[in-house]
Every structure is written in structure tokens, then in C-alpha cells.
Amino acid sequence: MSEKQVIVVGAGNWGKNLVRNFHSLGALAGVAEAHPGLREAIASTYPDVATYDDFQAALKTDVSALVLATPAPSHYQLAKAALAAGKDVFVEKPMTLRTDEARDLAEYADQQGRILMVGHLLLYQPAIAWMRDYLASGKAGEVLHVATKRLKLGKVRTEENVWWSFAPHDVSVVLDLLGNPKLQQVQAQGKAILQPNIADHVQVDLRFQSRQSAQINCSWYWPLTERSTVVIAQKQMLVYDEVQQTVTIHHKYIDETLNHHDAGSEVVEVAAAEPLKIECQHFLDCLKTRQKPRSDGWNGVAVVEILEEAQKSLDG
């Protein structure tokens, strides 16, 4: 069990999951929630946990870390205030809505010696972690391209398009599996079907200074649920089916003379675990050891940069 050292700010749709996990890890000192009904529900479910009716009340406590699960437009202001108050901070994705704000937070956290972690959940998915480590071993050869799909008939937002709603997960995975290369070019196409100027389908092509590339497809207006990550490397190809929770190694490639090689495929056994619990435990470990989180502030900057540049391309 961990010392109670975390206050979760925001107990809505996603915040309640963070509350549950930090509580199960023995680290939840309190919950700040402005909505009376949600606050009462937390007090009823977790009678051992303090509740606060606003962010400022949580900020004034001596609890060492705040977990921000508030709407994305509030992330920059709340995270900056928490860091300025000497708190370590976990902020849900997207870290901010602007690259300059994300960079300011990352720089400020470094200057203050504070832990700043972003909730890029898929980086803590055991299958993605396995792929990252496998690719780092060099067995598949140089990683050339990553393609992701995140398509379903989902909840349509009115304040953000599908790119900002779905893509932060996939952008973080693309960067992770490619080895965090520097961005060179972004090209985006989108279609707004249901509401003017709010894209329901988005396809983004990325090129990096390393000469690697990626493609991200997302839609919340699609008849089938498709969530997948495909890695094209020099010697092999990997496919992660997020719906089926399988990772397949395809022993296939095309050589320098453009000849095909196909030695079949194999499904890898990856231990099942709840990525959110792993993510929360990682934050607690970083609080204790002061190590840099896997999804630190600078990882957040890289993701927001791609999100923002793609939006500029969509806007034309």
C-alpha cells in the first residue's frame, strides 16, 4: 500500500476511473469535484476519502500531487497553478490544446524539479509495451512505418472533433514505437458530416526527420469497431488488434531487390493487465523515486505539436 499522496481533480466520466485506481493502490487522499451530485457519490463510495468542492481547496492542502481529469481547455491553467504550488502533477490527455502552452508546462516542471506526467494510457497497455521492447531489440530491423486505426460508432462531441478526441492515444503510440523522432511534415484530411466544421472522419499522414512515416485514421461515425496498430519494419511486420487483444508477428518483408519473403506468422502471448492501473502505479513510483515518467511533459509536448499541426492542415 502506498502513502495517501494524491488528490484527483474531476470525478466525471474518466476521473471516476482514476479515483477508483488510486484508491485501490492506497494512494487517494482526496477528490475535488464542483458538481454536488458527483461529490456526494464519491463521499458515499469512498467514505475514507476527503472531498473538496473546488480546485483551490485541493491546492491549499499539503497533499503532494494532483491528478487533473478536468476538461482539456482547463489543463494548462490548472497544471501551471499546481506546479507553482509545489505539487507534482498528472494531467489527462491532451496535455493542453496548444504547443506553446505544453512546452511552457514542461519547461516549468523541469525548472521547479516537479514530476509532470501525461495520461497517454496506451503507452501502459501491456501489448504496446511488449511491441516497444521487441522493436528496441532489433529483431524486426529498422522500423519504417506505423499505421493506426481507431474507428467506431462512438460518442459525438460538440466542442471538439474526432481528431482531438481519439487521436492523442495513437499519436503517443506512433511516437513511442518509432523511437520518438522529430516531426518534419503533417498532412491531414477530414470530413464533417454531422456538424459544420467538426470533423467526424480524419486521416493524418506524418513524416519525420528520421525518414520514418506514419498514418493515423480515426472516426466516430463508422459501422465497425476497429482499433489496430500496424508496424512495418525491415525484417518483420507487427499487428496489434486492440479489440481482440492480440499481437501477431508476420515474418514477411521485401528486400532490396523488391522480392517478397514470407515465412508465416505467429501470435504472441502477452500477459493481460489493466493499463490504467499500471499507469497510476507508474505515477506513484515516479513520485517516490523522482524518475522521469515514460509519458512525461516533453512527451506531452510532442503529442500536442502533432495534434495542433494536423488541425492547422485540416483548417487549410
C-alpha positions in Angstrom: 0.0 0.0 0.0 1.2 3.5 -0.8 1.1 6.6 1.3 -2.0 8.7 0.5 -0.4 11.4 -1.6 -2.8 12.1 -4.5 -5.9 14.3 -4.9 -7.9 13.6 -8.1 -9.4 16.8 -9.5 -12.5 16.0 -11.5 -14.6 12.8 -10.9 -16.6 12.7 -14.1 -16.7 10.0 -16.8 -12.9 9.4 -16.8 -12.0 10.9 -13.5 -14.0 8.3 -11.6 -11.7 5.6 -13.1 -8.7 7.4 -11.8 -10.3 7.8 -8.4 -11.0 4.0 -8.3 -7.5 3.1 -9.3 -5.6 5.4 -7.0 -7.9 4.3 -4.2 -7.2 0.7 -4.8 -3.5 1.5 -4.8 -3.9 3.1 -1.3 -2.8 6.5 -2.6 -6.0 8.5 -2.8 -6.0 11.3 -0.2 -8.9 13.3 -1.7 -11.2 14.2 -4.6 -12.0 17.7 -5.8 -15.3 17.9 -7.7 -17.5 21.0 -8.3 -20.7 19.1 -9.1 -22.5 18.3 -5.8 -24.1 15.1 -7.1 -20.7 13.6 -8.2 -19.1 14.8 -4.9 -21.8 13.1 -2.9 -21.4 9.9 -4.9 -17.6 9.9 -4.2 -18.2 10.5 -0.4 -20.7 7.6 -0.3 -18.4 5.2 -2.2 -15.2 6.2 -0.5 -16.1 7.4 3.0 -12.4 7.3 4.0 -11.5 9.9 1.3 -11.7 13.7 1.8 -13.8 15.7 -0.7 -13.4 19.3 -1.9 -15.8 21.5 -3.8 -13.2 23.2 -6.0 -9.6 23.1 -7.3 -8.4 25.9 -5.0 -9.3 24.0 -1.9 -7.3 21.0 -3.1 -4.4 23.2 -4.0 -4.2 24.5 -0.4 -3.7 21.1 1.1 -0.4 19.5 2.0 -1.0 16.6 -0.3 2.0 16.3 -2.7 0.4 15.5 -6.0 -2.7 16.5 -8.0 -4.3 14.4 -10.8 -6.2 16.5 -13.3 -9.1 14.9 -15.0 -10.9 18.1 -15.9 -11.9 19.3 -19.4 -8.9 19.8 -21.7 -9.2 23.6 -22.0 -8.6 23.9 -18.3 -5.4 21.7 -18.3 -2.9 24.4 -18.8 -4.1 26.8 -16.2 -4.7 24.2 -13.5 -1.4 22.3 -14.1 0.6 25.6 -14.1 -1.1 26.6 -10.8 -0.4 23.2 -9.2 3.3 23.2 -10.3 3.6 26.7 -8.9 2.2 25.5 -5.6 5.0 22.9 -5.4 2.8 19.9 -6.4 3.7 17.1 -8.7 1.1 16.7 -11.5 -0.6 14.0 -13.5 -2.7 15.6 -16.3 -5.0 13.7 -18.6 -4.7 13.8 -22.4 -4.5 16.0 -24.3 -1.9 17.8 -22.0 -3.0 21.2 -23.5 -4.6 22.4 -26.6 -1.6 24.5 -27.8 2.0 23.5 -28.2 3.4 26.7 -26.7 1.4 26.0 -23.5 2.5 22.4 -23.4 6.1 23.5 -23.8 5.7 26.1 -21.0 4.4 23.4 -18.6 7.3 21.0 -19.5 9.9 23.7 -19.0 8.4 25.0 -15.8 8.2 21.5 -14.3 11.9 21.0 -15.1 12.8 24.3 -13.6 10.8 23.5 -10.4 12.1 20.0 -10.1 8.5 18.6 -10.2 7.1 15.4 -11.8 4.8 16.2 -14.7 3.1 13.1 -16.3 0.5 13.0 -19.1 -2.2 10.3 -19.3 -1.2 8.7 -22.5 -2.9 5.4 -21.5 -1.9 3.2 -24.4 1.8 3.5 -23.6 1.0 1.4 -20.5 -1.0 -1.2 -22.4 1.0 -4.4 -22.0 0.7 -5.2 -25.7 2.2 -1.8 -26.7 4.9 -2.1 -24.1 5.8 -5.5 -25.5 5.9 -4.2 -29.0 8.1 -1.3 -27.9 10.6 -3.6 -26.2 10.5 -6.1 -29.1 11.3 -3.4 -31.7 14.0 -2.0 -29.5 15.7 -5.4 -29.5 16.3 -5.0 -33.2 14.8 -8.4 -34.2 12.4 -6.8 -36.6 15.0 -4.5 -38.1 14.7 -0.8 -38.6 11.1 0.5 -38.0 9.9 2.2 -41.2 6.2 3.0 -40.8 3.4 2.8 -38.2 -0.3 2.9 -39.2 -3.2 3.1 -36.7 -6.9 2.9 -36.9 -9.4 4.0 -34.2 -12.9 3.7 -35.8 -16.3 3.1 -34.2 -19.8 4.4 -33.9 -19.0 6.5 -30.9 -20.0 9.5 -28.8 -20.0 12.6 -31.0 -18.6 15.7 -29.4 -19.9 19.2 -30.0 -16.8 21.0 -28.6 -14.0 19.1 -30.3 -13.6 17.0 -33.5 -12.7 13.3 -33.6 -9.1 14.1 -34.1 -8.7 15.8 -30.7 -11.0 13.2 -29.1 -9.5 10.0 -30.4 -6.0 10.7 -31.8 -3.9 11.6 -28.7 -3.8 7.8 -27.9 -2.5 6.9 -31.3 -0.1 9.8 -31.7 1.6 8.8 -28.5 1.9 5.2 -29.7 3.3 6.2 -33.1 6.0 8.3 -31.4 6.8 5.6 -28.9 7.1 2.8 -31.5 9.1 4.9 -33.9 11.6 5.9 -31.2 10.4 9.5 -30.6 11.6 11.0 -33.9 11.4 14.7 -34.7 8.4 15.8 -36.7 9.0 17.0 -40.3 5.7 17.3 -42.0 2.0 16.8 -41.3 -0.8 16.4 -43.9 -4.4 15.9 -42.8 -7.8 15.3 -44.4 -11.1 15.4 -42.7 -14.8 15.2 -43.3 -17.5 16.9 -41.3 -20.8 15.0 -41.9 -22.9 15.6 -38.8 -22.0 19.2 -37.8 -20.4 22.1 -39.6 -16.6 22.4 -39.1 -16.4 19.4 -36.6 -14.7 16.6 -38.4 -16.2 13.1 -37.9 -13.5 11.3 -40.1 -9.8 12.3 -40.1 -6.8 10.8 -41.8 -3.3 12.2 -41.0 0.0 11.4 -42.7 3.2 12.1 -40.7 6.8 12.3 -41.9 9.7 12.6 -39.6 13.3 13.8 -39.8 14.4 10.2 -39.4 12.7 9.4 -42.8 10.2 7.3 -40.9 6.5 7.8 -41.5 3.1 7.1 -40.0 -0.6 7.3 -40.8 -3.4 7.7 -38.3 -7.1 7.1 -39.1 -9.9 7.9 -36.7 -13.7 8.2 -36.9 -16.7 8.2 -34.5 -19.1 7.6 -37.4 -18.3 4.1 -38.5 -20.3 0.9 -38.6 -17.5 -1.4 -37.3 -15.2 -1.1 -34.2 -11.6 -1.2 -35.5 -8.7 -0.4 -33.2 -5.3 -1.5 -34.6 -1.7 -0.7 -34.8 0.5 -2.0 -37.7 4.3 -1.7 -37.7 6.2 -2.1 -40.9 9.9 -2.9 -40.3 12.8 -4.1 -42.4 12.6 -7.8 -41.5 9.1 -8.2 -40.0 5.7 -6.7 -39.6 3.7 -6.5 -36.3 -0.1 -6.2 -35.9 -1.8 -5.3 -32.7 -5.5 -5.8 -32.7 -6.8 -3.8 -29.8 -10.3 -5.3 -30.0 -9.1 -8.9 -29.9 -6.1 -8.0 -27.7 -3.7 -10.0 -29.9 -0.2 -9.2 -31.2 0.9 -11.0 -34.4 4.4 -11.1 -35.8 4.4 -11.5 -39.5 7.7 -12.9 -40.8 7.4 -11.0 -44.0 9.4 -8.3 -45.8 10.5 -7.0 -49.2 14.3 -7.0 -49.8 16.5 -4.5 -51.7 15.7 -6.3 -55.0 12.0 -5.9 -54.3 11.5 -9.6 -53.8 8.9 -10.8 -51.3 9.9 -13.0 -48.3 7.1 -14.8 -46.3 7.9 -17.2 -43.5 4.5 -17.1 -42.0 3.2 -15.5 -38.8 2.8 -16.2 -35.1 0.6 -14.9 -32.4 2.4 -13.6 -29.3 1.2 -14.3 -25.8 1.1 -11.0 -23.9 0.1 -11.1 -20.2 -3.2 -9.3 -19.6 -3.2 -6.4 -17.2 -5.3 -3.2 -16.7 -3.3 -0.4 -18.3 -4.9 2.3 -16.2 -3.7 0.6 -13.0 -0.2 0.2 -14.5 -0.2 3.9 -15.4 -1.4 5.0 -12.0 1.3 2.8 -10.3 3.9 4.3 -12.6 3.0 7.8 -11.4 3.3 6.7 -7.8 6.6 5.1 -8.5 7.9 8.4 -10.1 6.7 10.4 -7.1 8.8 8.1 -4.9 11.9 7.7 -7.0 11.8 11.1 -8.8 12.4 9.3 -12.1 11.1 10.8 -15.3 7.7 9.3 -16.3 7.5 7.4 -19.6 4.8 9.9 -20.6 6.5 13.0 -19.2 5.8 16.6 -20.0 8.0 16.5 -23.1 6.2 13.5 -24.4 3.1 15.6 -24.0 4.6 18.4 -26.0 5.5 16.1 -28.9 1.9 14.8 -29.0 0.3 18.2 -28.8 2.6 19.5 -31.5 1.3 16.9 -33.9 -2.3 17.4 -32.8 -2.0 21.1 -33.4 -0.2 20.9 -36.7 -2.8 18.4 -38.1 -5.6 20.7 -37.0 -3.8 23.6 -39.0 -3.7 21.3 -42.0 -7.4 20.4 -41.6 -8.2 24.1 -41.4 -6.3 24.7 -44.6 
